[in-house]
Amino acid sequence: MLADSPGMPGATSDGPDGFHSADPALAPAGVQRAAAALGISGMTVVAMGGASGQTWGCGEHVLRIGEPDVLDREVLAMGAASGVVAVPKVLDKVEFGDEQGRTRAAVLLTRLPGRPAGDLTGLSPQEARRRGEACGALHAALASVVPPPGLRRELGPPLPREELPEAARSRPCLLHLDLHPLNVLLDRAGDVSGVLDWANTAAGPAVLDRARTWSILTFDPSSRALQHEPRWAALLHGWARAAGFDDVPTAARVWACQLMLDDLAGRYHANALEHVRRFLRVHGSTDL
């Protein structure tokens, strides 16, 4: 979600590339243990933002820490997606014990070039819209990828008969399920140079990825706060048009909004998500 990602459009920071430098000795113990297991304990690490604290930069590389099964799925997904989009290359993967004695995993990745699609500094609304179109085209690209064995299966909601044709034609494909402007990198020309953060990856109907992104761009509080900013609005318009959000079935939108409530419940006051609950009440959810 946007709430987990570093930076926002036009934001500034006091670290290189939007990150904050940290001496290796001052990094959290888990990061130090992961770095030692990977043989990079002498390198300076930089926190790359996010509520989870799982992603750290180290020179030209990126260190990700997490549960072994989650990182295994990320590695599988990036390998499958690499045929259609640029993804970080996995340089090494290790398991280590944290300070509580739990088994954790770490992967060392290449750092991709480009800046987040949501960084609209110095761009016109027209340029922002073209960037959104480039991002929106990613949905069709990922829908062409056959999911590798080993990914969790996301079935999504049952769809009413009148909304069934697209889903009926959809074979399972690779899903990112957190595709938003801060997980997509673009180069200076506005072309996609990388897709990041595959922690939510799954196999399922392609429409679920579009529904998930629609919900983030429409209802995530971080995005709503920018809805009247012309460049942000242009970015979202281009994304929606290229991705075909108008064709996303209502049942899939409801599924995505319910997922959003579960995902953000611990990060926002209940009132900050009332607009999501209102959408669900209007469109037939009986749980709210």
C-alpha positions, 0 to 999 in steps of 0.5 A: 500500500502507499502507506508502506512506501517511501516518499510522495510526489514532490516530497523531499528528503535529507538522504540520497535518492530519498533515503536516510543513511545509517552507520552499519552499527546503528542499524537494527539488530535484525538488519545487522544479522542479515547483513552479516549472513550475506557477508556485507556487514561492513557496508553502510545501509540506508533505510528505504522507508515503509512501515515494515522496515524490511527494505534497506539499501547498501550501495548498488544493492538492496537488502530485503528481510522477511519470513522465509516463505514470503521471500521465497514467493517474491523470488519466484514471482520476480523470476516469472515476471522478468520476461515482461518487466524489469525486476531486481535480480536476486544476488544471494538469499540466506536464512538467519536467526533473529534476536528472538531465535526465530528463523528469518530470511534475507535476499540481496537484490540489484538496485534498479535505475529510475525514480518512482512513478509517483515522484512527479517533481518538475513534470507537467500534467501531460507528462504525468498522464503519460507516466500513468499510461506506462504504469497502466500498461503493466497490468496487461503485461503481467496478465500474460505471465504464467504463475510459477508453481509455489505461489499462493492462490488468490481466487477472488470473489464469486462474480454475478453472471452478468459480470462473468465473461471476463473472469470466465476467459481469464486463466490464472496469471501472475498477480502483484497485488500492490502495484501502485505509483511508488512500486513502479520505477520509470526512467527519464523518458517515462518508460518503466524501468522496474517493478518492486515489492512482490511481497503480496504476489499470488496466482489468480485472475488478472482482474484482481490486480486491476481491482487492487490497484484501482482501490489503492489509487482511489481510496488509499488515504495517501492518494486521496490527500493528493486528489486535487493536485493536477499532476497526481490526478493526471497520473491516475487518469492515465493509469486508469485509462490504460489499465481499463479500470472502467471494466473492473466488475463491482464484485472485484472492487468490493473484494479489493476494498475489503482487502484494503480495510484488513490491510490498513486497519492497524495504521489508520484511525477508523474514521480515516477509512470510513469512505471505504466502508461507505463504498462497501455498504452501497455496493452490497457488503453485509459485514459493515 
